[in-house]
């Protein structure tokens, strides 16, 4: 099923025509009563039929709304332009909102790629772009959007870990833009059949499940400390190398391998230690 434009005619002109027919019909009825003219009676009957046909074909479309028209079970098209219109008479119409709307999913409990139970929720911004698909291809497009949104959210959540301190790895907490883009893409693939466009999808809630929240907090703290220590060690090694190179290049002192190792050891201890270094001043030997 694909949306198409239904035949329509300016409704204001149709109303003027219907009022003219109504006036002519009243005139013919009065003339028939007064004179008993059979031709006037026939014209009156024809006028009533035409007036009923025109009135049955009138429809009003509100802004950001579409009307899907069916004629005795056959889809004949949709009207998107707001206003009053005359279309095929005796049609059944169904209103479809074309406004942008938000859908807030419930908090879902799923397992991430590492098997940790997490709670996740998202907001999805959608808009109907094909009224025919929304009406005829799915039973209830709003319920369809709700179920498919939760399904896509579950699927994406199981593909990534909740958190990862490696720079090249994608995680739910650390790569919200990438995760949102993937949710949007997967939702669009699922909702195309319903004629719905996914404008945006964003995570609104992300947390570990309550039963493991305390344990995972300790794990996060340990991972954070380990990652920080790795950065500190990398910086300390670079600083020690730079200090020795500057001392040697300036020609101030000459260090043998043993003194280089001692200096590197002292610099690393002073930089890597989580406490302030206590300086020791060497004033020389007693003899």
C-alpha positions, 0 to 999 in steps of 0.5 A, a space after each residue: 500500500 502506498 499513499 496517493 492523492 485523492 480527487 478533490 474540488 474546492 469546497 467553498 465553490 461546492 457549497 455555493 453550488 449546493 446552496 444554488 441547487 437547494 434554492 432551485 429545489 425549493 422553488 420547484 417544490 413550491 411551484 409544484 404545490 401551486 401549479 401541479 407541474 410534473 416537470 417541476 416535481 421531477 426537477 425538485 427530485 433531481 435537485 434533492 438527489 444532487 444536494 444530498 450527493 454534494 453534501 455527502 462528498 464534503 470533508 474538512 481537513 485540519 492543519 497537519 492532518 490527513 484523511 484516508 478515503 475508502 469507497 466501498 472498501 477500496 482505497 481511493 487516496 488521501 487528502 493532506 491539504 487543510 481546508 474544506 474539500 469536495 471529493 467522491 461522495 459516500 466515502 468513508 474517511 479516517 483521520 491520521 495526525 501528521 504532527 511530530 510526536 514523542 514516544 517515551 519507552 518504559 524502563 526496560 531491564 536487559 543484559 548488556 553484551 557482558 551479561 550485566 543486567 541494566 535498566 534502559 529507556 529512550 525517547 523516540 521522535 516520530 512522524 507519519 509520512 505515509 497515511 495509507 501505510 499507517 492505516 492499512 499495513 498495520 493494525 494500530 500504528 501507534 501500538 506498532 511503534 511502541 512495541 518496535 521501539 522497545 524491541 529495537 532498544 533491547 537489541 541495541 542494548 545487548 550489543 554493547 557493554 554498559 561501560 568500557 574504559 578502552 578508547 576504541 571500544 563503544 559503550 552505552 554510557 560513553 558513546 551516546 551519540 553512536 548508540 542513539 544513531 544506531 537506535 534511530 537507524 534500526 527503528 527506521 528499518 522496522 517502522 518503514 512498513 507503517 509509514 512512520 519516519 523516525 526523526 530522532 531517538 535518545 537514551 533518557 535512562 541508563 543505569 545498572 540494575 539495583 541488584 548489582 548496582 553496588 558491586 558494579 560501582 566498586 568495579 567502576 571505581 577500580 577500573 577508573 583507578 586503574 585507567 588513571 594509574 596507567 595514564 600517570 605511569 605513561 606520563 611519568 616515564 615520559 617526564 623522566 626521559 625528558 629530564 635526563 635528555 635535557 640534563 645531558 644535552 645542556 652538558 651540566 652533568 654527566 650521568 653513568 648508567 647507574 646514576 641514570 637508573 637511580 634518577 629515573 627511580 626517584 622521579 618515578 616514585 615521586 610522580 607515581 606516588 599518590 602522596 606528596 614526595 618528601 625531599 631529602 637533601 644530600 649535603 655531602 659525606 662526613 669525610 
